[in-house]
Amino acid sequence: MTELKIIAAIVVKATYRKEMEEILHTVVDETRKEDGNISYDLHQDCQNPLKYTILEVWKSQSAIDLHNGSAHFKAFVKAIEGKVDSLAVDIIKQVY
């Protein structure tokens, strides 16, 4: 089974930076406990401190699906409403 990786780039609104950091820390901590998660790491852009990237590695698509249905992920999605300028999510797999 092929591992899947997710790159989630989030640009937060300056007004919500501190609050968003707490929200991001919570979703990272909870997601790392999931069985299907291999890694889930939060990064901050060196040039734009309002841009965060989550690099995720999952055992399978079904693990991602379970994550997306989890209470903590649903709470995360609700908590960030109106607090981000942009959100881009790419799901990728290694081919070589």
C-alpha positions as CSV (number, residue, x, y, z in Angstrom):
1,M,0.0,0.0,0.0
2,T,1.4,3.4,-1.0
3,E,1.8,6.1,1.7
4,L,0.0,9.4,0.9
5,K,1.4,12.8,1.8
6,I,-0.5,16.0,2.2
7,I,0.8,19.5,2.0
8,A,-1.6,22.0,3.5
9,A,-0.6,25.6,3.1
10,I,-2.5,28.1,5.3
11,V,-2.2,31.9,5.4
12,V,-3.8,33.3,8.5
13,K,-5.2,36.7,9.0
14,A,-2.8,38.8,11.1
15,T,-5.6,39.6,13.6
16,Y,-5.9,35.9,14.4
17,R,-2.3,34.8,14.4
18,K,-2.0,34.0,18.1
19,E,-5.3,32.2,18.2
20,M,-4.6,30.3,15.0
21,E,-1.3,29.0,16.4
22,E,-3.1,27.5,19.3
23,I,-5.7,26.0,17.0
24,L,-2.9,24.6,14.8
25,H,-1.1,23.1,17.8
26,T,-4.3,21.4,19.0
27,V,-5.0,19.7,15.6
28,V,-1.3,18.6,15.3
29,D,-1.3,17.1,18.8
30,E,-4.6,15.3,18.3
31,T,-3.8,14.1,14.8
32,R,-0.4,12.6,15.8
33,K,-2.4,10.2,18.1
34,E,-4.3,8.7,15.1
35,D,-3.4,5.1,14.1
36,G,-3.2,5.8,10.4
37,N,-0.9,8.9,10.8
38,I,2.8,8.4,10.2
39,S,3.8,12.1,10.7
40,Y,2.1,15.4,11.0
41,D,4.4,18.4,11.3
42,L,3.7,22.2,11.4
43,H,6.0,24.6,9.7
44,Q,6.1,28.4,9.5
45,D,7.4,30.3,6.5
46,C,10.7,32.1,7.1
47,Q,9.7,35.1,5.1
48,N,5.9,35.3,5.8
49,P,5.2,34.5,9.5
50,L,1.5,34.3,8.6
51,K,2.0,31.3,6.4
52,Y,2.0,27.9,7.9
53,T,2.4,24.6,6.2
54,I,1.4,21.2,7.6
55,L,3.3,18.3,6.1
56,E,1.4,15.1,6.6
57,V,2.2,11.4,5.9
58,W,-0.6,8.8,6.0
59,K,-0.7,5.1,5.7
60,S,-3.6,5.1,3.3
61,Q,-6.5,7.1,1.8
62,S,-8.8,5.4,4.3
63,A,-6.6,6.8,7.2
64,I,-7.1,10.2,5.7
65,D,-10.8,9.7,5.4
66,L,-10.9,8.7,9.1
67,H,-8.9,11.8,10.0
68,N,-11.3,14.0,8.0
69,G,-14.2,12.6,9.9
70,S,-12.6,12.9,13.3
71,A,-14.0,15.2,15.9
72,H,-10.8,17.2,16.3
73,F,-10.4,17.7,12.6
74,K,-14.1,18.9,12.3
75,A,-13.5,21.2,15.2
76,F,-10.4,22.5,13.5
77,V,-12.2,23.2,10.2
78,K,-14.9,25.1,12.2
79,A,-12.4,27.0,14.3
80,I,-10.5,28.4,11.3
81,E,-13.6,29.8,9.5
82,G,-13.0,33.5,8.8
83,K,-9.5,33.4,10.2
84,V,-7.5,32.5,7.1
85,D,-6.8,34.4,3.9
86,S,-6.1,31.2,2.0
87,L,-5.9,27.4,2.3
88,A,-4.5,25.1,-0.3
89,V,-4.3,21.3,0.2
90,D,-2.5,18.9,-2.1
91,I,-2.5,15.1,-1.7
92,I,0.5,13.5,-3.3
93,K,2.2,10.1,-3.6
94,Q,5.8,9.2,-4.3
95,V,6.3,7.8,-7.8
96,Y,10.0,7.5,-8.0
